Amino acid sequence: MNVRPDQLQSVIVKNTYPVYMVSGDEPLQQMESLDLIRAFLRDNDYSEREVLDVDAQFDWQRLLDEAANMSLFAARRIVELRLPSAKPGRQGSQVIKDYLARPPEDTVLIINAGKVDGNAKKSAWYKAVDQNGLVVQCWPVPIDKLSPWLRQRFKARDMDADDDVLAYISQHVEGNLLAADQEIEKLYLLLGPGKITYADVAEAVTSQSRYSVFELVDMMLTGNRTRVVRIIAGLKAEGIVPVIVNWALAKDIRLLALVAQDASSVDFTLKRSGVWSSRVAMFKSCLSRHSLRSLQLMLKRCAYLDAVSKGMIDANIWDEIETLCVRLAGTTRAMR
C-alpha cells in the first residue's frame, strides 16, 4: 500500500504491517516518516530495535537470521534495514521475498531506502513489500506547492504567516525542506505563535542579530568578504549544522559552474534554473570574478567539506567553510 508522507499520520494508526518502506530523495520527509513509524511501533510495544546497514559486503543471511531469532525477553522487535541505493541485488531481492513470505509475528521490518526508480517498482521484491506492507515515497516538493507546504508547517506551530513571509522563505530555500523547516523553527523561537508578517520577520532578524545561511550565500555572490566572515562566526555560534551550509554552497557553486560554461546564455540559464530576478545581479557579479576552472575546483572542495562534516576526514569544518566562502567572495585564484 502506497501513501504520501502527509497521509501517513492518519493511515498508520489503522493497522500494524509486517513491513514498512520509506524511500526517496527528500531527507526531511523521509526522516519524519521514519520517526513517525518508529514512534507508532514503540507505542505498540515494539521495544527492541536492530539496525542492519547494507553495503557491498553485507551478508543478507543476517536478515533471515534476525527473523528466526526470538527475543530473550519475548519482546516485540523492529529490524531496520538501511538500503541507500534501493537496489538489493539478486540475493537481497530473494531474501526480502523469502522474509515476507513468512514474516515473524513478533518482528516488524522497516526498510529505509534511497530513491526507487521505475525499474525497481517492477521488481518482485518491491511488489512483495507493496503487497504486504506500507510504502512511503518522499519526493521533493515542487516550487508551485512549496508555499502551501510552508503554510502547513507554520500552522503546526500555531503560526499564521502571511504571503510575503511564505514568498521570502520560498525564495531563499529553493526547495530545501530541511533549511525551510529550520527557518520556521527559528522564527518560532524569535516570535512565538500567532500571526506574523514580513515586517515582523525583518525586525526579529535585525534585533536578534541573527545570521542566515541564505544571507551568507548572497554576501559571497556580491563579494562582501568582511560580512561573510562575520556571518560564518554567527552561524557557528548559533549551532547551525555545517552540512546545511555546505548544501547551500554546493547548490549555488554548481549553478555558477554550469552558467560559466556558456557566457552567451547567462540570463536564460539562470531563469531556467529557477533563480529569482532579485538574485540575478548577484550571480553575474560572482561570475565576473571567477573562471570556470576556479568554480569547478570550488565545487570539488564542497565534496571535501561534505566528507569533513560527516567525520570521514579529520579537519576543522568551520575553518574549511570559511576558507571556501572567502575564496568565493573574492576573485579567481587557483585552488591547491
Secondary structure, 3 states (H helix, E strand, C coil): CEECHHHHHHHHHHCCCCEEEEEECCHHHHHHHHHHHHHHHHHCCEEEEEEEECCCCCCCHHHHHHHHCCCCCCCEEEEEEEECCCCCHHHHHHHHHHHHHCCCCCEEEEEEECCCCHHHHCCHHHHHHHHHCEEEEECCCCHHHHHHHHHHHHHHCCEEECHHHHHHHHHHHCCCHHHHHHHHHHHHHHHCCEEECHHHHHHHHHHCCCCCHHHHHHHHHHCCHHHHHHHHHHHHHHCCCHHHHHHHHHHHHHHHHHHHCCHHHHHHHHHHCCCCHHHHHHHHHHHCCCCHHHHHHHHHHHHHHHHHHCCCCCCCHHHHHHHHHHHHHCCCCCCC
